[in-house]
Amino acid sequence: MPTRVVLDCDTGTDDAVAVMLAALHPDLELLGVVSTWGNAPVDVTTENTRRVLEHVGRGEVPVHVGLAGPVAADPRRPAPRRDLLPLPPARRGP
């Protein structure tokens, strides 16, 4: 029986690998992904997550929009980037 997993991530290049692994691993059942603010704003991380899932043929996995900002402000943290992954735009919304 596969291990059931929900990912919580700010999908950029590093988390894209985790999403792909969870989506394609035969011993995991990816129930969904929560995209959050982090290295990029939540709208960008959400679109990146949807692009990755569709790219690997798992567009049916639900993507939920999570936290849109930090839990506590940190003035030392750099401004988030707006980098979308170089994949076609997702066809399905979160």
VENCORRA-V198178 format. One record per pair of residues at least 6 apart in sequence whose ideal C-beta (glycine too) atoms are under 7 Angstrom apart, sorted by the first residue. I is the first residue (numbers start at 1). J is the second residue. D is the distance in whole Angstrom. If there is no record, write none. Layout:
I;J;D / I;J;D
This chain:
2;27;5 / 2;28;6 / 2;29;4 / 3;27;6 / 3;28;6 / 3;29;7 / 4;29;5 / 4;31;6 / 5;22;5 / 5;28;5 / 5;29;7 / 5;30;6 / 5;31;7 / 6;31;5 / 6;32;5 / 6;34;7 / 7;18;7 / 7;19;6 / 7;22;6 / 7;33;5 / 8;34;5 / 8;36;6 / 8;66;6 / 9;15;4 / 9;18;6 / 9;19;7 / 9;33;7 / 9;35;7 / 9;36;7 / 10;36;5 / 10;37;6 / 10;38;3 / 10;39;5 / 10;40;7 / 10;45;5 / 11;19;6 / 11;35;6 / 11;45;5 / 11;48;4 / 11;49;4 / 11;52;6 / 12;39;5 / 12;40;6 / 12;48;7 / 12;83;6 / 16;48;7 / 16;52;5 / 16;85;6 / 19;33;6 / 19;49;6 / 19;52;5 / 19;53;7 / 20;52;6 / 20;56;5 / 22;28;5 / 22;30;5 / 23;30;5 / 23;53;6 / 23;56;5 / 23;58;4 / 23;61;6 / 24;56;6 / 30;61;5 / 32;61;6 / 32;62;4 / 32;63;7 / 32;64;6 / 33;49;5 / 33;61;7 / 33;63;5 / 34;64;5 / 34;66;4 / 35;42;6 / 35;45;4 / 35;46;4 / 35;49;5 / 35;63;6 / 35;65;6 / 35;66;6 / 36;42;6 / 36;45;6 / 36;66;4 / 36;67;5 / 37;67;6 / 37;68;5 / 37;69;5 / 37;70;7 / 37;80;7 / 38;45;6 / 39;80;6 / 39;81;6 / 40;80;5 / 40;81;5 / 40;82;6 / 40;83;6 / 41;80;5 / 41;82;7 / 42;65;6 / 42;66;7 / 42;68;4 / 44;82;5 / 44;83;7 / 44;84;6 / 46;63;6 / 46;65;5 / 46;94;5 / 47;84;6 / 47;90;6 / 48;84;6 / 48;85;5 / 49;63;5 / 50;63;5 / 50;90;3 / 50;92;6 / 50;94;7 / 51;85;5 / 51;87;4 / 51;88;7 / 51;89;7 / 51;90;5 / 52;85;7 / 52;87;7 / 53;59;5 / 53;61;5 / 53;63;7 / 54;90;5 / 54;91;6 / 55;87;5 / 59;92;6 / 63;94;5 / 64;94;6 / 65;94;5
